[in-house]
Amino acid sequence: MDVIFIEGFTGETIIGIHDSELHRTQPLVIDLHAGVPRAQACSTDQIGDTIDYGVVAERLRRLMREHKLQLLEAFAETVATILLTEFGARWVRVKVVKPKKFDDVDAVGVVIERTAALPEPAPAQGRGTVLQLIGAGMVPGSR
């Protein structure tokens, strides 16, 4: 698996549960790692065959402007879902940090890891035909 990452993405947003956090923006720092099966771009050298960091960064900026979330956990989950669904990652690790949230602490935050749901297996060949025959009252091999 190849891992594409962005570290130290910093933006301003309104997030939190305390009244002092709900009326002005505060900085968030995001690190993300997105796993993809061997990126096709390794062979093609084409940006369309991998996750484009610039597009991800722009999507994070938009999320920071538009979200209505209160908890870092929910924010990180949203970032993970975006990477999995919009960018096709198979696995993600997302770290979201509020730097200097408290005077005596460098940072507080959350790290989550998520894996994309596996696709549903294709039905076995022939099984559907047998079930259709049985449903119609016809049992294979009987007269």
C-alpha positions as CSV (number, residue, x, y, z in Angstrom):
1,M,0.0,0.0,0.0
2,D,1.2,3.5,-0.8
3,V,0.6,6.2,1.7
4,I,0.0,9.8,0.6
5,F,0.2,12.3,3.4
6,I,-0.3,16.0,4.3
7,E,1.3,17.1,7.6
8,G,0.8,20.4,9.4
9,F,-2.1,21.7,7.4
10,T,-3.2,24.7,9.4
11,G,-6.5,26.6,9.2
12,E,-8.9,28.6,11.2
13,T,-12.4,27.5,12.1
14,I,-15.1,27.7,14.7
15,I,-15.2,24.5,16.7
16,G,-15.7,23.6,20.4
17,I,-18.2,23.1,23.1
18,H,-17.3,26.1,25.4
19,D,-19.0,29.5,24.8
20,S,-15.5,31.1,24.4
21,E,-14.9,28.8,21.4
22,L,-18.2,29.4,19.6
23,H,-17.8,33.0,18.6
24,R,-14.4,33.3,17.0
25,T,-12.1,31.1,14.9
26,Q,-9.2,29.2,16.4
27,P,-6.4,27.3,14.7
28,L,-6.6,23.6,13.9
29,V,-3.6,21.6,12.6
30,I,-4.4,18.5,10.6
31,D,-2.1,15.6,9.6
32,L,-3.5,13.0,7.3
33,H,-2.3,9.8,5.8
34,A,-4.2,8.1,3.1
35,G,-3.4,4.6,2.0
36,V,-4.0,3.5,-1.6
37,P,-3.1,0.3,-3.3
38,R,0.0,0.8,-5.3
39,A,-0.7,4.2,-6.8
40,Q,-1.1,3.9,-10.6
41,A,0.8,7.2,-10.8
42,C,4.0,5.3,-10.0
43,S,3.9,3.9,-13.5
44,T,2.0,6.6,-15.4
45,D,3.5,9.8,-13.8
46,Q,0.0,11.3,-14.1
47,I,-1.7,13.2,-11.3
48,G,-5.1,11.8,-12.2
49,D,-3.9,8.4,-11.2
50,T,-3.3,9.3,-7.5
51,I,-4.7,11.5,-4.8
52,D,-3.9,15.2,-5.6
53,Y,-2.6,17.0,-2.5
54,G,-3.8,20.3,-3.8
55,V,-7.3,19.1,-4.2
56,V,-7.3,17.6,-0.8
57,A,-6.0,20.8,0.8
58,E,-8.7,22.8,-1.0
59,R,-11.4,20.3,0.3
60,L,-10.0,20.8,3.8
61,R,-10.3,24.6,3.5
62,R,-13.9,24.2,2.4
63,L,-14.7,21.9,5.3
64,M,-13.2,24.4,7.7
65,R,-15.4,27.2,6.3
66,E,-18.6,25.2,6.1
67,H,-18.8,22.6,8.9
68,K,-21.1,22.9,12.0
69,L,-19.3,20.4,14.2
70,Q,-18.4,20.9,17.8
71,L,-16.0,18.0,18.6
72,L,-12.6,17.3,17.1
73,E,-13.6,13.6,17.0
74,A,-16.5,14.4,14.7
75,F,-14.3,16.7,12.6
76,A,-11.7,14.0,12.2
77,E,-14.4,11.5,11.3
78,T,-15.6,13.9,8.6
79,V,-12.1,14.3,7.2
80,A,-11.7,10.5,7.1
81,T,-15.0,10.0,5.3
82,I,-14.0,12.6,2.7
83,L,-10.7,10.8,2.0
84,L,-12.4,7.4,1.8
85,T,-15.4,8.4,-0.3
86,E,-14.3,11.4,-2.4
87,F,-10.7,10.5,-2.9
88,G,-10.8,6.7,-2.9
89,A,-8.4,6.0,-0.1
90,R,-8.6,2.4,1.3
91,W,-7.2,3.4,4.7
92,V,-6.8,6.7,6.5
93,R,-5.2,8.1,9.7
94,V,-6.3,11.6,10.6
95,K,-4.9,13.7,13.4
96,V,-6.6,17.0,14.4
97,V,-5.0,19.2,16.9
98,K,-6.0,22.4,18.7
99,P,-2.5,24.0,19.4
100,K,-2.2,26.0,22.7
101,K,-5.7,25.2,23.7
102,F,-4.5,25.5,27.3
103,D,-1.6,27.7,28.6
104,D,0.2,24.8,30.1
105,V,-0.3,22.3,27.2
106,D,1.3,22.3,23.7
107,A,-1.7,20.8,22.0
108,V,-4.8,18.7,22.5
109,G,-6.4,16.6,19.8
110,V,-7.5,13.3,18.4
111,V,-6.1,10.6,16.1
112,I,-8.4,8.2,14.3
113,E,-7.9,5.4,11.7
114,R,-10.5,4.2,9.4
115,T,-10.7,1.6,6.6
116,A,-12.9,1.6,3.6
117,A,-15.7,-0.9,3.5
118,L,-15.0,-3.9,1.4
119,P,-17.1,-4.2,-1.7
120,E,-19.9,-6.8,-1.6
121,P,-18.8,-10.1,-3.0
122,A,-20.4,-11.0,-6.4
123,P,-23.0,-13.7,-6.2
124,A,-21.8,-17.2,-7.1
125,Q,-22.4,-18.2,-10.7
126,G,-25.4,-20.5,-11.2
127,R,-26.8,-20.2,-7.7
128,G,-29.3,-17.6,-8.8
129,T,-30.6,-19.9,-11.6
130,V,-31.1,-22.8,-9.2
131,L,-33.0,-20.6,-6.7
132,Q,-35.2,-19.3,-9.5
133,L,-36.0,-22.8,-10.6
134,I,-36.9,-23.9,-7.0
135,G,-39.0,-20.7,-6.6
136,A,-40.9,-21.7,-9.7
137,G,-41.6,-25.1,-8.3
138,M,-39.1,-26.9,-10.5
139,V,-36.3,-28.8,-8.7
140,P,-33.3,-29.6,-10.8
141,G,-32.8,-33.3,-11.2
142,S,-36.4,-34.3,-10.3
143,R,-39.2,-35.3,-12.6
